[in-house]
Amino acid sequence: MTMTLFERTRETAKERGYNLQTTAKKAGLSENAIYNWKTKTPSPVSVKAVASVLNVSVDYLLGETDEKNPHSNKNVEKEKIDIFEVSDDERNELISANGHSISDEDWDIIKAILSRYPRQKD
């Protein structure tokens, strides 16, 4: 039997250590928004925000694939990113710790540690 969007979201959130209220808040939704998915079709923007919080693809949540994050396992050449040039918005999209955004204070500590290493030319 195929799981619904609500069921997949609930299961994935649980795997990440979140309840649905926490997941919704992290995605910028109202606390009980995901519960409404039992009876109402959510907006694509809401599904994308939740998928991002849970670090899975929208297709996974929608039941279109069983691969949670199909692009993360492929041998795709990735662009190198200089963390000293990353904006706050980019940082929050690129890096998280256990699904949580890294605070400004912690980010400054990370950069201070990494600044000890000489920069290499490509």
All heavy atoms as an XYZ file, in Angstrom:
975
protein
N       0.838     -1.185      0.000
C       0.000      0.000      0.000
C       0.887      1.254      0.000
O       1.863      1.342      0.732
C      -0.903     -0.002      1.243
C      -1.882      1.118      1.264
S      -3.058      0.828      2.606
C      -3.473      2.476      2.967
N       0.526      2.193     -0.816
C       1.288      3.424     -0.958
C       0.954      4.385      0.178
O      -0.205      4.553      0.551
C       0.944      4.104     -2.301
O       1.176      3.173     -3.350
C       1.790      5.325     -2.519
N       1.996      4.994      0.714
C       1.792      5.981      1.777
C       1.342      7.300      1.176
O       1.739      7.666      0.073
C       3.083      6.214      2.559
C       3.428      5.119      3.518
S       4.710      5.630      4.686
C       6.142      5.513      3.645
N       0.552      8.023      1.933
C       0.108      9.352      1.517
C       1.225     10.368      1.795
O       2.190     10.070      2.502
C      -1.146      9.792      2.288
O      -0.797      9.935      3.677
C      -2.283      8.787      2.131
N       1.073     11.550      1.261
C       2.016     12.640      1.519
C       2.133     12.879      3.024
O       3.234     12.998      3.557
C       1.538     13.919      0.808
C       2.264     15.207      1.163
C       3.731     15.143      0.770
C       1.580     16.385      0.478
N       1.016     12.892      3.704
C       1.026     13.106      5.157
C       1.817     11.999      5.850
O       2.670     12.274      6.699
C      -0.404     13.156      5.704
C      -0.443     13.178      7.203
C      -0.201     14.349      7.901
C      -0.694     12.014      7.925
C      -0.207     14.374      9.293
C      -0.705     12.022      9.313
C      -0.465     13.205      9.995
N       1.573     10.749      5.490
C       2.246      9.618      6.136
C       3.757      9.632      5.871
O       4.551      9.394      6.780
C       1.640      8.297      5.650
C       0.215      8.081      6.134
C      -0.497      6.952      5.407
O      -0.103      6.614      4.255
O      -1.460      6.415      5.968
N       4.140      9.929      4.636
C       5.573      9.978      4.320
C       6.247     11.111      5.081
O       7.369     10.970      5.555
C       5.796     10.191      2.826
C       5.828      8.906      2.090
C       6.656      9.013      0.835
N       6.619      7.685      0.247
C       7.529      7.204     -0.532
N       8.556      7.934     -0.865
N       7.434      5.997     -1.005
N       5.568     12.219      5.182
C       6.123     13.365      5.897
C       6.279     13.032      7.373
O       7.333     13.294      7.973
C       5.230     14.606      5.707
O       5.109     14.879      4.303
C       5.800     15.809      6.419
N       5.258     12.442      7.959
C       5.305     12.072      9.374
C       6.429     11.068      9.632
O       7.209     11.227     10.585
C       3.958     11.487      9.806
C       3.927     11.091     11.289
C       2.597     10.502     11.696
N       2.333      9.332     10.878
C       1.139      8.820     10.658
N       0.071      9.374     11.184
N       0.981      7.748      9.912
N       6.550     10.051      8.781
C       7.578      9.032      8.947
C       8.980      9.639      8.812
O       9.877      9.348      9.607
C       7.393      7.934      7.899
C       8.435      6.848      7.990
C       8.225      5.800      6.911
O       7.342      4.942      7.084
O       8.957      5.858      5.901
N       9.173     10.481      7.816
C      10.490     11.081      7.588
C      10.851     12.043      8.711
O      12.001     12.068      9.169
C      10.515     11.801      6.224
O      10.100     10.886      5.208
C      11.901     12.310      5.904
N       9.888     12.809      9.170
C      10.142     13.722     10.289
C      10.569     12.928     11.518
O      11.527     13.302     12.210
C       8.893     14.547     10.583
N       9.888     11.826     11.779
C      10.231     10.986     12.934
C      11.650     10.456     12.811
O      12.409     10.448     13.784
C       9.230      9.834     13.039
C       9.418      8.985     14.263
C       8.348      7.905     14.345
C       8.552      7.041     15.570
N       7.548      5.980     15.666
N      12.042     10.034     11.595
C      13.409      9.554     11.364
C      14.442     10.645     11.666
O      15.561     10.360     12.069
C      13.576      9.102      9.914
C      12.854      7.822      9.582
C      12.861      7.527      8.084
O      13.496      8.280      7.303
O      12.205      6.551      7.688
N      14.064     11.890     11.438
C      14.970     13.019     11.664
C      14.927     13.509     13.111
O      15.628     14.430     13.482
C      14.607     14.201     10.752
C      14.620     13.906      9.268
C      16.021     13.703      8.747
N      16.067     13.632      7.307
C      16.125     12.511      6.605
N      16.136     11.349      7.222
N      16.184     12.528      5.293
N      14.034     12.916     13.904
C      13.923     13.320     15.304
C      12.995     14.498     15.524
O      13.057     15.160     16.560
N      12.132     14.780     14.555
C      11.191     15.893     14.651
C       9.771     15.370     14.781
O       9.435     14.308     14.255
C      11.214     16.762     13.397
C      12.533     17.378     13.037
C      12.893     17.505     11.701
C      13.420     17.850     13.997
C      14.094     18.084     11.342
C      14.619     18.435     13.637
C      14.946     18.550     12.312
O      16.128     19.123     11.946
N       8.925     16.153     15.428
C       7.494     15.891     15.319
C       6.964     16.781     14.200
O       7.700     17.608     13.648
C       6.775     16.117     16.659
C       6.885     17.539     17.157
O       6.868     18.494     16.390
N       6.997     17.704     18.467
N       5.705     16.632     13.847
C       5.172     17.398     12.717
C       5.062     18.891     13.021
O       5.224     19.713     12.125
C       3.819     16.828     12.284
C       3.893     15.459     11.621
C       2.500     14.975     11.243
C       4.787     15.482     10.388
N       4.831     19.231     14.264
C       4.747     20.652     14.616
C       6.106     21.327     14.459
O       6.205     22.418     13.905
C       4.221     20.811     16.042
C       2.762     20.398     16.155
C       2.282     20.332     17.586
O       3.032     19.960     18.483
N       1.022     20.700     17.787
N       7.151     20.680     14.918
C       8.501     21.220     14.769
C       8.866     21.332     13.295
O       9.430     22.336     12.852
C       9.522     20.325     15.502
O       9.181     20.278     16.880
C      10.934     20.828     15.329
N       8.555     20.305     12.531
C       8.847     20.302     11.093
C       8.151     21.473     10.417
O       8.764     22.196      9.627
C       8.402     18.979     10.452
O       9.053     17.891     11.119
C       8.731     18.936      8.978
N       6.880     21.671     10.731
C       6.123     22.767     10.127
C       6.737     24.119     10.476
O       6.922     24.974      9.606
C       4.660     22.703     10.577
N       7.078     24.309     11.747
C       7.664     25.586     12.164
C       8.987     25.832     11.456
O       9.257     26.945     11.004
C       7.841     25.631     13.676
C       6.514     25.820     14.418
C       6.718     26.185     15.878
C       7.124     24.989     16.685
N       7.129     25.234     18.139
N       9.828     24.809     11.348
C      11.114     24.953     10.668
C      10.924     25.309      9.195
O      11.772     25.952      8.590
C      11.935     23.669     10.781
C      12.529     23.437     12.150
C      13.330     22.152     12.147
C      14.194     22.032     13.356
N      15.226     23.040     13.451
N       9.823     24.856      8.617
C       9.530     25.130      7.207
C       8.826     26.470      7.017
O       8.492     26.844      5.892
C       8.681     24.002      6.636
N       8.583     27.172      8.116
C       7.916     28.472      8.016
C       6.410     28.373      7.879
O       5.754     29.311      7.430
N       5.859     27.243      8.286
C       4.414     27.018      8.206
C       3.803     27.144      9.594
O       4.508     27.126     10.595
C       4.128     25.623      7.644
C       4.787     25.268      6.303
C       4.509     23.816      5.959
C       4.308     26.195      5.208
N       2.494     27.214      9.635
C       1.835     27.229     10.938
C       2.055     25.878     11.614
O       2.275     24.857     10.955
C       0.339     27.517     10.795
O      -0.314     26.445     10.155
N       1.989     25.880     12.921
C       2.338     24.701     13.716
C       1.587     23.434     13.304
O       2.134     22.342     13.321
C       2.082     25.016     15.195
C       2.746     24.056     16.129
C       2.679     24.529     17.561
O       1.669     24.208     18.218
O       3.615     25.216     18.006
N       0.340     23.578     12.931
C      -0.468     22.394     12.591
C      -0.713     22.243     11.087
O      -1.573     21.457     10.679
C      -1.798     22.440     13.342
C      -1.587     22.256     14.833
O      -0.891     21.347     15.267
N      -2.162     23.144     15.628
N       0.040     22.963     10.280
C      -0.190     22.944      8.832
C      -0.102     21.547      8.227
O      -0.926     21.174      7.388
C       0.790     23.880      8.140
N       0.883     20.775      8.648
C       1.069     19.456      8.035
C      -0.090     18.522      8.373
O      -0.477     17.690      7.556
C       2.432     18.849      8.440
C       3.564     19.745      7.911
C       2.587     17.426      7.905
C       4.950     19.370      8.401
N      -0.672     18.688      9.542
C      -1.842     17.863      9.892
C      -2.983     18.087      8.905
O      -3.771     17.179      8.634
C      -2.309     18.154     11.323
C      -1.361     17.617     12.367
C      -0.483     18.468     13.029
C      -1.328     16.262     12.679
C       0.400     17.979     13.986
C      -0.440     15.760     13.622
C       0.418     16.622     14.271
O       1.289     16.128     15.202
N      -3.073     19.293      8.355
C      -4.120     19.590      7.375
C      -3.927     18.818      6.074
O      -4.851     18.693      5.278
C      -4.163     21.093      7.081
C      -4.646     21.884      8.273
O      -5.438     21.410      9.068
N      -4.151     23.104      8.398
N      -2.718     18.304      5.855
C      -2.442     17.553      4.639
C      -3.205     16.238      4.589
O      -3.287     15.601      3.556
C      -0.946     17.290      4.496
C      -0.109     18.524      4.314
C      -0.522     19.829      4.362
C       1.287     18.579      4.058
N       0.527     20.679      4.158
C       1.656     19.944      3.975
C       2.268     17.608      3.911
C       2.953     20.352      3.726
C       3.567     18.021      3.671
C       3.910     19.372      3.571
N      -3.792     15.840      5.704
C      -4.618     14.621      5.715
C      -5.848     14.815      4.835
O      -6.315     13.866      4.211
C      -5.084     14.300      7.135
C      -4.017     13.816      8.068
C      -4.651     13.533      9.428
C      -3.679     13.179     10.487
N      -4.323     12.931     11.783
N      -6.358     16.055      4.815
C      -7.621     16.298      4.105
C      -7.529     17.344      2.997
O      -8.440     17.445      2.181
C      -8.703     16.763      5.098
O      -8.245     17.942      5.773
C      -9.016     15.664      6.105
N      -6.447     18.117      2.980
C      -6.303     19.176      1.981
C      -4.982     19.030      1.244
O      -3.982     18.606      1.824
C      -6.351     20.558      2.644
C      -7.672     20.862      3.309
C      -7.627     22.220      3.958
C      -8.945     22.477      4.688
N      -8.896     23.693      5.474
N      -4.984     19.422     -0.005
C      -3.757     19.390     -0.796
C      -2.944     20.646     -0.482
O      -3.441     21.760     -0.634
C      -4.088     19.354     -2.303
O      -4.896     18.211     -2.558
C      -2.829     19.299     -3.133
N      -1.700     20.460     -0.037
C      -0.869     21.622      0.290
C      -0.352     22.314     -0.968
O      -0.344     21.726     -2.053
C       0.286     21.013      1.077
C       0.407     19.635      0.537
C      -1.002     19.202      0.215
N       0.100     23.525     -0.800
C       0.695     24.238     -1.927
C       2.056     23.625     -2.236
O       2.724     23.090     -1.348
C       0.859     25.723     -1.588
O       1.922     25.899     -0.669
N       2.475     23.727     -3.492
C       3.813     23.238     -3.849
C       4.915     23.923     -3.032
O       5.907     23.281     -2.679
C       3.944     23.582     -5.335
C       2.524     23.638     -5.829
C       1.738     24.169     -4.674
N       4.737     25.178     -2.700
C       5.729     25.905     -1.906
C       5.859     25.283     -0.520
O       6.968     25.115      0.002
C       5.351     27.405     -1.810
C       6.236     28.138     -0.832
C       5.409     28.058     -3.178
N       4.741     24.897      0.084
C       4.770     24.271      1.410
C       5.454     22.914      1.370
O       6.260     22.592      2.243
C       3.346     24.110      1.959
O       2.750     25.361      2.161
N       5.154     22.124      0.357
C       5.770     20.799      0.234
C       7.272     20.950      0.028
O       8.064     20.230      0.643
C       5.136     19.976     -0.911
C       5.850     18.641     -1.085
C       3.654     19.757     -0.650
N       7.670     21.910     -0.797
C       9.100     22.127     -1.044
C       9.813     22.563      0.238
O      10.913     22.097      0.533
C       9.287     23.176     -2.139
C      10.729     23.361     -2.523
C      10.883     24.301     -3.695
C      12.360     24.425     -4.039
N      12.610     25.344     -5.111
N       9.178     23.427      1.022
C       9.787     23.892      2.272
C       9.966     22.736      3.255
O      11.006     22.608      3.902
C       8.933     24.996      2.886
N       8.969     21.882      3.364
C       9.047     20.730      4.263
C      10.099     19.743      3.764
O      10.897     19.218      4.551
C       7.668     20.062      4.437
C       7.783     18.713      5.133
C       6.732     20.990      5.203
N      10.133     19.499      2.465
C      11.142     18.593      1.904
C      12.545     19.112      2.211
O      13.438     18.334      2.558
C      10.933     18.450      0.394
N      12.723     20.409      2.125
C      14.025     21.004      2.423
C      14.410     20.796      3.884
O      15.537     20.422      4.189
C      13.990     22.498      2.086
O      15.214     23.101      2.399
N      13.467     21.007      4.788
C      13.725     20.807      6.220
C      14.097     19.351      6.494
O      15.000     19.066      7.283
C      12.494     21.218      7.062
C      12.602     20.709      8.487
C      12.311     22.733      7.039
N      13.428     18.436      5.818
C      13.650     17.010      6.051
C      14.789     16.436      5.198
O      15.109     15.256      5.310
C      12.358     16.229      5.790
C      11.190     16.599      6.702
C       9.929     15.843      6.287
C      11.535     16.327      8.163
N      15.357     17.284      4.348
C      16.463     16.882      3.485
C      16.100     15.692      2.595
O      16.840     14.714      2.484
C      17.726     16.590      4.299
C      18.965     16.513      3.429
O      19.030     17.157      2.390
N      19.919     15.708      3.832
N      14.932     15.794      1.981
C      14.485     14.805      1.002
C      13.950     15.557     -0.211
O      13.692     16.756     -0.146
C      13.382     13.863      1.564
C      13.912     13.020      2.702
C      12.150     14.626      1.983
N      13.755     14.847     -1.290
C      13.198     15.485     -2.481
C      11.679     15.591     -2.352
O      11.040     14.829     -1.613
C      13.550     14.676     -3.729
O      12.863     13.441     -3.736
N      11.126     16.533     -3.078
C       9.676     16.670     -3.141
C       9.077     15.384     -3.715
O       8.050     14.897     -3.238
C       9.277     17.899     -3.992
C       7.787     17.917     -4.281
C       9.716     19.188     -3.301
N       9.744     14.823     -4.725
C       9.253     13.575     -5.332
C       9.150     12.458     -4.307
O       8.227     11.648     -4.348
C      10.161     13.136     -6.481
C       9.967     13.981     -7.727
O       8.932     14.657     -7.839
O      10.856     13.950     -8.595
N      10.091     12.404     -3.358
C      10.020     11.382     -2.323
C       8.768     11.587     -1.460
O       8.021     10.644     -1.215
C      11.273     11.391     -1.438
C      11.142     10.410     -0.302
C      11.330      9.059     -0.519
C      10.769     10.830      0.973
C      11.162      8.132      0.514
C      10.610      9.917      2.003
C      10.802      8.580      1.767
O      10.617      7.675      2.787
N       8.557     12.824     -1.009
C       7.383     13.075     -0.167
C       6.084     12.769     -0.909
O       5.122     12.290     -0.310
C       7.362     14.520      0.329
C       8.372     14.883      1.404
C       8.175     16.337      1.844
C       8.303     13.951      2.607
N       6.070     13.039     -2.213
C       4.864     12.799     -3.001
C       4.691     11.328     -3.393
O       3.683     10.959     -3.982
C       4.877     13.666     -4.263
C       4.798     15.169     -4.021
C       4.960     15.928     -5.339
C       3.490     15.552     -3.336
N       5.684     10.493     -3.058
C       5.575      9.077     -3.374
C       5.946      8.743     -4.803
O       5.685      7.635     -5.274
N       6.597      9.670     -5.500
C       7.001      9.433     -6.886
C       8.272      8.590     -6.969
O       8.569      8.020     -8.015
C       7.228     10.766     -7.611
C       6.004     11.670     -7.657
C       4.894     11.095     -8.521
O       5.209     10.439     -9.540
O       3.716     11.288     -8.171
N       9.027      8.546     -5.867
C      10.252      7.751     -5.800
C      10.450      7.287     -4.359
O       9.934      7.915     -3.433
C      11.489      8.566     -6.262
O      12.650      7.733     -6.185
C      11.704      9.788     -5.399
N      11.183      6.199     -4.206
C      11.519      5.733     -2.863
C      12.913      6.182     -2.450
O      13.357      5.911     -1.347
C      11.424      4.204     -2.789
C       9.976      3.739     -2.799
O       9.099      4.493     -2.319
O       9.710      2.632     -3.298
N      13.601      6.864     -3.345
C      14.925      7.386     -3.055
C      14.762      8.767     -2.418
O      14.239      9.688     -3.049
C      15.740      7.481     -4.345
C      17.203      7.569     -4.121
C      17.981      7.453     -5.426
O      17.434      6.969     -6.427
O      19.139      7.861     -5.412
N      15.184      8.883     -1.170
C      14.915     10.114     -0.415
C      15.563     11.353     -1.002
O      14.981     12.413     -1.021
C      15.342      9.945      1.045
C      14.459      8.975      1.768
C      14.816      8.856      3.208
C      13.845      7.863      3.839
N      14.086      7.656      5.231
N      16.782     11.218     -1.439
C      17.478     12.366     -2.005
C      18.284     11.880     -3.196
O      19.490     11.694     -3.093
C      18.375     13.025     -0.949
C      18.610     14.481     -1.256
O      18.489     14.905     -2.392
N      18.954     15.238     -0.245
N      17.637     11.699     -4.332
C      18.275     11.040     -5.466
C      19.524     11.732     -5.988
O      20.402     11.092     -6.523
C      17.191     11.017     -6.537
C      16.216     12.051     -6.134
C      16.297     12.141     -4.642
N      19.647     13.026     -5.807
C      20.797     13.731     -6.361
C      22.015     13.677     -5.461
O      23.113     13.940     -5.900
C      20.428     15.185     -6.665
C      19.296     15.285     -7.626
N      19.400     14.863     -8.925
C      18.032     15.727     -7.478
C      18.246     15.047     -9.541
N      17.402     15.569     -8.689
N      21.829     13.324     -4.204
C      22.963     13.332     -3.282
C      23.895     12.144     -3.487
O      25.045     12.200     -3.093
C      22.475     13.354     -1.833
O      21.826     12.149     -1.526
N      23.420     11.070     -4.108
C      24.237      9.872     -4.245
C      24.911      9.749     -5.606
O      25.662      8.831     -5.841
C      23.375      8.623     -4.011
C      22.851      8.586     -2.595
O      23.490      9.092     -1.685
N      21.689      8.004     -2.414
N      24.637     10.652     -6.499
C      25.195     10.560     -7.832
C      26.593     11.145     -7.851
O      26.918     12.039     -7.097
C      24.299     11.301     -8.811
C      22.884     10.745     -8.774
C      22.274     10.754    -10.097
C      20.851     10.344     -9.945
N      20.271      9.412    -10.522
N      27.421     10.629     -8.738
C      28.779     11.137     -8.878
C      28.770     12.367     -9.773
O      29.218     12.340    -10.901
C      29.698     10.067     -9.466
C      29.917      8.943     -8.489
O      29.909      9.170     -7.286
N      30.121      7.737     -8.996
N      28.231     13.430     -9.254
C      28.146     14.684     -9.984
C      29.270     15.576     -9.483
O      29.481     15.700     -8.281
C      26.781     15.367     -9.732
C      26.724     16.716    -10.410
C      25.648     14.473    -10.189
N      29.975     16.175    -10.421
C      31.040     17.086    -10.012
C      30.399     18.289     -9.344
O      29.524     18.941     -9.901
C      31.854     17.533    -11.225
C      33.078     18.332    -10.831
C      33.952     18.642    -12.014
O      34.086     17.786    -12.899
O      34.483     19.758    -12.047
N      30.839     18.562     -8.135
C      30.249     19.648     -7.369
C      31.140     20.867     -7.407
O      32.362     20.765     -7.417
C      30.018     19.200     -5.936
C      29.036     18.067     -5.862
C      28.646     17.752     -4.463
C      27.655     16.602     -4.517
N      26.958     16.416     -3.306
N      30.487     22.009     -7.432
C      31.199     23.275     -7.425
C      31.821     23.491     -6.046
O      31.194     23.246     -5.025
C      30.195     24.392     -7.717
C      30.761     25.769     -7.654
C      29.693     26.829     -7.836
O      28.540     26.484     -8.161
O      30.021     28.000     -7.642
N      33.065     23.928     -6.039
C      33.711     24.234     -4.769
C      33.181     25.573     -4.273
O      33.002     26.508     -5.042
C      35.225     24.300     -4.935
C      35.847     22.951     -5.176
C      37.347     23.065     -5.215
C      37.960     21.698     -5.432
N      39.409     21.749     -5.419
N      32.953     25.638     -2.979
C      32.404     26.847     -2.375
C      33.388     27.350     -1.334
O      33.828     26.599     -0.473
C      31.046     26.547     -1.714
C      30.057     26.064     -2.780
C      30.521     27.767     -0.995
C      28.795     25.485     -2.217
N      33.714     28.619     -1.420
C      34.577     29.249     -0.430
C      33.675     29.759      0.691
O      32.889     30.683      0.492
C      35.359     30.396     -1.060
C      36.377     31.004     -0.112
O      36.210     30.869      1.122
O      37.337     31.611     -0.601
N      33.765     29.149      1.870
C      32.844     29.516      2.953
C      33.015     30.956      3.408
O      32.113     31.526      4.001
C      32.962     28.573      4.168
C      34.304     28.728      4.853
C      32.673     27.153      3.784
C      34.240     28.384      6.307
N      34.157     31.541      3.106
C      34.388     32.925      3.508
C      33.654     33.905      2.595
O      33.590     35.092      2.877
C      35.897     33.224      3.537
C      36.617     32.378      4.548
C      37.255     31.209      4.175
C      36.618     32.724      5.888
C      37.904     30.417      5.113
C      37.261     31.933      6.841
C      37.902     30.780      6.446
N      33.104     33.392      1.507
C      32.377     34.240      0.564
C      30.888     33.899      0.511
O      30.165     34.422     -0.315
C      33.003     34.102     -0.819
C      34.436     34.603     -0.858
C      35.090     34.405     -2.210
O      34.396     34.034     -3.179
O      36.305     34.611     -2.286
N      30.423     33.038      1.397
C      29.025     32.600      1.402
C      28.175     33.599      2.189
O      28.526     33.968      3.308
C      28.916     31.187      2.031
C      27.479     30.783      2.230
C      29.639     30.170      1.172
N      27.070     34.018      1.594
C      26.150     34.921      2.298
C      25.358     34.134      3.339
O      25.335     32.900      3.318
C      25.183     35.574      1.314
O      24.247     34.619      0.843
N      24.701     34.839      4.245
C      23.896     34.171      5.271
C      22.798     33.320      4.648
O      22.533     32.207      5.094
C      23.284     35.193      6.233
C      24.330     35.822      7.136
O      25.431     35.242      7.275
O      24.039     36.884      7.707
N      22.130     33.834      3.608
C      21.062     33.070      2.962
C      21.610     31.802      2.315
O      21.027     30.733      2.431
C      20.349     33.912      1.908
C      19.503     35.015      2.522
O      19.110     34.874      3.701
O      19.246     36.017      1.831
N      22.748     31.924      1.635
C      23.367     30.749      1.014
C      23.806     29.745      2.068
O      23.631     28.549      1.898
C      24.584     31.167      0.182
C      24.243     31.945     -1.063
C      25.474     32.486     -1.756
O      26.397     32.974     -1.054
O      25.514     32.423     -2.994
N      24.356     30.245      3.153
C      24.815     29.364      4.229
C      23.672     28.498      4.729
O      23.816     27.298      4.895
C      25.392     30.189      5.380
C      25.812     29.335      6.560
C      26.203     30.154      7.756
N      25.006     30.560      8.462
C      24.922     31.656      9.212
N      25.927     32.469      9.337
N      23.816     31.937      9.841
N      22.523     29.095      4.959
C      21.386     28.345      5.488
C      20.862     27.317      4.496
O      20.281     26.313      4.897
C      20.278     29.294      5.920
C      20.672     30.101      7.136
O      21.465     29.655      7.959
N      20.138     31.295      7.251
N      21.070     27.544      3.205
C      20.653     26.569      2.205
C      21.679     25.451      2.038
O      21.332     24.330      1.719
C      20.439     27.252      0.855
C      19.183     28.076      0.795
C      18.952     28.637     -0.593
O      19.333     27.993     -1.579
O      18.373     29.724     -0.677
N      22.949     25.765      2.263
C      24.017     24.811      2.001
C      24.371     23.924      3.176
O      24.752     22.781      3.008
C      25.292     25.563      1.582
C      25.233     26.307      0.264
C      26.468     27.177      0.107
C      25.130     25.326     -0.887
N      24.290     24.476      4.385
C      24.843     23.784      5.536
C      23.838     23.754      6.680
O      23.203     24.755      6.979
C      26.133     24.484      6.029
C      27.164     24.531      4.898
C      26.702     23.797      7.250
C      28.335     25.417      5.190
N      23.739     22.592      7.309
C      22.940     22.475      8.529
C      23.620     21.445      9.427
O      24.490     20.702      8.991
C      21.509     22.048      8.222
O      21.483     20.733      7.718
N      23.231     21.439     10.672
C      23.742     20.464     11.627
C      22.550     19.740     12.229
O      21.731     20.346     12.914
C      24.567     21.157     12.714
N      22.414     18.464     11.903
C      21.271     17.668     12.359
C      19.947     18.323     11.991
O      18.990     18.301     12.751
C      21.345     17.427     13.862
C      22.519     16.573     14.242
O      22.887     15.672     13.503
N      23.124     16.854     15.377
N      19.903     18.935     10.817
C      18.675     19.553     10.332
C      18.415     20.950     10.859
O      17.414     21.553     10.527
N      19.317     21.472     11.666
C      19.148     22.807     12.230
C      20.103     23.779     11.543
O      21.234     23.431     11.230
C      19.461     22.801     13.736
C      18.591     21.873     14.510
N      17.309     22.192     14.878
C      18.808     20.619     14.968
C      16.781     21.174     15.546
N      17.671     20.204     15.605
N      19.647     25.012     11.364
C      20.523     26.041     10.823
C      21.645     26.304     11.808
O      21.482     26.160     13.013
C      19.745     27.345     10.604
O      18.758     27.160      9.630
N      22.780     26.690     11.276
C      23.924     27.009     12.115
C      23.824     28.474     12.516
O      23.642     29.349     11.669
C      25.245     26.727     11.360
C      25.333     25.227     11.051
C      26.446     27.197     12.154
C      26.472     24.835     10.170
N      23.934     28.750     13.807
C      23.799     30.118     14.304
C      24.955     30.976     13.813
O      26.025     30.469     13.457
C      23.761     30.128     15.835
O      25.051     29.814     16.341
N      24.745     32.287     13.820
C      25.808     33.214     13.425
C      27.043     33.021     14.295
O      28.169     33.033     13.800
C      25.323     34.667     13.534
C      24.260     35.002     12.500
O      24.155     34.275     11.487
O      23.545     35.997     12.699
N      26.822     32.835     15.577
C      27.927     32.657     16.516
C      28.730     31.397     16.174
O      29.963     31.430     16.120
C      27.364     32.562     17.935
C      28.388     32.553     19.027
C      27.704     32.547     20.389
O      27.266     33.624     20.841
O      27.612     31.455     20.975
N      28.035     30.283     15.941
C      28.721     29.040     15.587
C      29.403     29.152     14.227
O      30.487     28.613     14.015
C      27.760     27.853     15.608
C      27.340     27.467     17.008
O      28.033     27.858     17.970
O      26.322     26.765     17.146
N      28.772     29.863     13.296
C      29.354     30.049     11.974
C      30.680     30.811     12.082
O      31.658     30.474     11.430
C      28.379     30.776     11.069
C      28.841     30.906      9.653
C      29.115     32.059      8.985
C      29.083     29.851      8.716
N      29.513     31.786      7.705
C      29.503     30.443      7.509
C      28.997     28.461      8.791
C      29.836     29.693      6.383
C      29.320     27.728      7.663
C      29.731     28.342      6.474
N      30.708     31.822     12.944
C      31.946     32.582     13.156
C      33.043     31.686     13.728
O      34.212     31.804     13.357
C      31.697     33.774     14.086
C      30.870     34.865     13.422
O      30.801     34.890     12.168
O      30.288     35.694     14.152
N      32.671     30.774     14.617
C      33.642     29.837     15.190
C      34.181     28.901     14.104
O      35.391     28.670     14.016
C      33.018     29.028     16.350
C      32.716     29.960     17.534
C      33.922     27.872     16.767
C      31.843     29.336     18.604
N      33.309     28.388     13.275
C      33.718     27.491     12.186
C      34.687     28.217     11.257
O      35.738     27.684     10.900
C      32.482     26.977     11.406
C      31.665     26.025     12.285
C      32.907     26.306     10.097
C      30.296     25.701     11.740
N      34.342     29.440     10.885
C      35.229     30.199      9.995
C      36.568     30.494     10.661
O      37.615     30.443     10.014
C      34.558     31.491      9.538
C      33.422     31.244      8.569
C      32.931     32.470      7.849
C      32.612     33.621      8.716
N      31.981     34.751      8.038
N      36.558     30.777     11.967
C      37.806     31.055     12.682
C      38.711     29.819     12.669
O      39.923     29.932     12.458
C      37.514     31.489     14.114
N      38.123     28.661     12.871
C      38.906     27.417     12.844
C      39.471     27.183     11.446
O      40.651     26.896     11.281
C      38.051     26.217     13.306
C      37.720     26.341     14.791
C      38.767     24.894     12.995
C      36.648     25.383     15.270
N      38.624     27.322     10.440
C      39.068     27.041      9.073
C      40.029     28.093      8.536
O      40.817     27.809      7.631
C      37.862     26.897      8.149
C      36.981     25.683      8.436
C      35.761     25.671      7.525
C      37.763     24.393      8.299
N      40.011     29.281      9.098
C      40.930     30.331      8.628
C      42.378     29.995      8.965
O      43.303     30.591      8.424
C      40.541     31.692      9.208
O      40.778     31.722     10.598
N      42.591     29.037      9.849
C      43.938     28.605     10.206
C      44.608     27.832      9.064
O      45.820     27.682      9.052
C      43.907     27.716     11.441
C      43.409     28.438     12.663
C      43.311     27.486     13.838
N      42.693     28.171     14.962
C      42.257     27.563     16.027
N      42.365     26.252     16.141
N      41.704     28.241     17.003
N      43.809     27.323      8.150
C      44.335     26.543      7.033
C      44.587     27.475      5.852
O      43.741     28.299      5.518
C      43.348     25.433      6.623
C      43.133     24.426      7.716
C      42.101     24.575      8.640
C      43.975     23.337      7.829
C      41.925     23.650      9.662
C      43.797     22.396      8.844
C      42.768     22.574      9.756
O      42.601     21.652     10.741
N      45.734     27.309      5.200
C      46.018     28.188      4.046
C      45.050     27.884      2.900
O      44.643     26.743      2.699
C      47.450     27.828      3.670
C      47.743     26.524      4.316
C      46.793     26.372      5.464
N      44.670     28.917      2.205
C      43.794     28.738      1.046
C      44.605     28.192     -0.116
O      45.734     28.605     -0.337
C      43.146     30.062      0.645
C      42.137     30.531      1.654
C      41.366     31.681      1.106
N      40.396     32.135      2.098
C      39.567     33.103      1.885
N      39.567     33.760      0.759
N      38.718     33.464      2.813
N      43.974     27.276     -0.839
C      44.656     26.674     -1.983
C      44.101     27.259     -3.273
O      42.934     27.591     -3.357
C      44.448     25.156     -1.997
C      45.057     24.467     -0.810
C      44.776     22.974     -0.840
O      43.979     22.498     -1.628
N      45.443     22.236      0.029
N      44.932     27.334     -4.245
C      44.505     27.753     -5.581
C      44.023     26.518     -6.317
O      44.554     25.434     -6.155
C      45.674     28.367     -6.351
C      46.322     29.524     -5.639
C      45.684     30.794     -6.028
C      46.453     31.949     -5.367
N      45.747     33.129     -5.299
N      42.981     26.671     -7.127
C      42.466     25.527     -7.909
C      43.405     25.130     -8.999
O      44.153     25.733     -9.563
C      41.104     25.860     -8.509
C      40.014     25.812     -7.431
O      40.210     25.106     -6.441
O      38.976     26.468     -7.629
